[in-house]
């Protein structure tokens, strides 16, 4: 069974095991999703907004993390570097030095490709 992004269940379980807290603000998240508590619920976050967005299009586990609904909603379609400069991130001390390792590793990979 897969989710709406085509991520196989076993891969999604690996991602959820790796990302127990929000990769940005580090708060504990609720799973499964509860609509009335969406800000605290675990959501799938695509680090790369250039795609691919679906597993069958070479989406990799390294490009997907789990974050809280608040952080996911705040980021929207902004690039990480842009989002880190927003009031939301500044107020919560979210930046490339404070995020979880999967996000740091993604940022390092992106710099190496440039």
VEXDREN-2710 file (C-alpha; in Angstrom, 1 decimal):
% VEXDREN-2710
k/r/px/py/pz
1/UNK/0.0/0.0/0.0
2/UNK/1.3/3.5/-0.9
3/UNK/0.3/7.0/0.0
4/UNK/-0.8/9.8/-2.4
5/UNK/2.8/10.4/-3.4
6/UNK/3.3/6.7/-4.2
7/UNK/5.8/6.2/-1.4
8/UNK/5.7/2.4/-0.6
9/UNK/4.6/1.6/3.0
10/UNK/7.9/0.1/3.9
11/UNK/9.8/3.2/2.8
12/UNK/7.3/5.5/4.7
13/UNK/7.8/3.4/7.8
14/UNK/11.6/3.9/7.5
15/UNK/11.1/7.7/7.1
16/UNK/8.7/7.8/10.1
17/UNK/11.2/5.8/12.2
18/UNK/14.0/8.2/11.3
19/UNK/11.9/11.4/11.8
20/UNK/10.2/10.9/15.1
21/UNK/10.1/14.7/15.9
22/UNK/9.5/17.5/13.4
23/UNK/12.8/17.9/11.4
24/UNK/12.5/21.7/11.7
25/UNK/11.1/22.7/15.1
26/UNK/11.8/19.3/16.8
27/UNK/8.4/19.1/18.5
28/UNK/6.7/15.7/19.0
29/UNK/4.1/15.1/16.4
30/UNK/0.7/13.4/16.3
31/UNK/0.2/10.4/14.0
32/UNK/-2.2/9.5/12.5
33/UNK/-3.6/12.8/11.2
34/UNK/-6.3/14.5/13.3
35/UNK/-7.9/17.4/11.4
36/UNK/-8.6/19.5/14.5
37/UNK/-5.0/19.2/15.6
38/UNK/-3.4/19.6/12.1
39/UNK/-0.7/21.9/13.4
40/UNK/0.8/19.2/15.6
41/UNK/0.3/16.3/13.1
42/UNK/3.1/14.6/11.2
43/UNK/3.1/15.5/7.6
44/UNK/5.2/14.5/4.6
45/UNK/7.6/17.2/3.5
46/UNK/9.3/17.3/0.1
47/UNK/12.6/19.0/0.6
48/UNK/13.1/19.6/-3.2
49/UNK/10.3/21.6/-4.8
50/UNK/11.7/21.0/-8.2
51/UNK/10.5/17.4/-8.1
52/UNK/10.2/14.6/-8.5
53/UNK/7.2/14.4/-6.3
54/UNK/6.2/10.8/-6.8
55/UNK/8.0/7.6/-5.9
56/UNK/7.9/6.2/-9.4
57/UNK/9.6/9.4/-10.7
58/UNK/12.8/8.6/-8.8
59/UNK/11.7/10.3/-5.5
60/UNK/14.3/9.2/-2.9
61/UNK/13.9/8.7/0.8
62/UNK/16.6/11.3/1.2
63/UNK/14.3/13.9/-0.4
64/UNK/11.4/13.3/2.0
65/UNK/11.1/14.1/5.7
66/UNK/8.4/14.3/8.3
67/UNK/7.5/17.6/9.8
68/UNK/4.7/19.1/11.8
69/UNK/1.7/20.7/10.1
70/UNK/2.7/24.1/11.3
71/UNK/6.2/24.0/9.7
72/UNK/4.9/22.4/6.6
73/UNK/2.2/25.0/6.2
74/UNK/4.6/27.9/7.0
75/UNK/7.1/26.7/4.4
76/UNK/4.5/26.2/1.6
77/UNK/6.4/26.3/-1.7
78/UNK/9.4/28.3/-0.5
79/UNK/12.9/27.1/-0.9
80/UNK/14.5/26.2/2.4
81/UNK/17.0/29.0/2.2
82/UNK/14.2/31.5/1.6
83/UNK/12.0/30.0/4.3
84/UNK/14.8/30.1/6.9
85/UNK/14.7/33.9/6.6
86/UNK/11.0/34.2/7.4
87/UNK/9.6/35.6/10.7
88/UNK/8.3/32.1/11.4
89/UNK/11.7/30.5/11.4
90/UNK/13.5/33.4/13.0
91/UNK/11.0/33.3/16.0
92/UNK/11.5/29.5/16.4
93/UNK/15.3/29.5/15.7
94/UNK/14.8/27.3/12.7
95/UNK/17.8/27.5/10.4
96/UNK/20.3/25.3/8.5
97/UNK/22.3/24.7/11.7
98/UNK/19.3/23.7/13.9
99/UNK/17.3/21.4/11.6
100/UNK/17.5/17.6/11.9
101/UNK/20.3/15.7/10.1
102/UNK/18.2/14.6/7.1
103/UNK/17.6/18.2/6.2
104/UNK/21.3/19.1/6.8
105/UNK/22.3/16.2/4.6
106/UNK/19.9/17.4/1.9
107/UNK/21.3/20.9/2.0
108/UNK/24.9/19.6/1.7
109/UNK/23.9/17.4/-1.3
110/UNK/22.3/20.4/-3.0
111/UNK/25.4/22.6/-2.5
112/UNK/27.6/19.9/-3.9
113/UNK/25.5/19.8/-7.1
114/UNK/25.7/23.6/-7.7
END
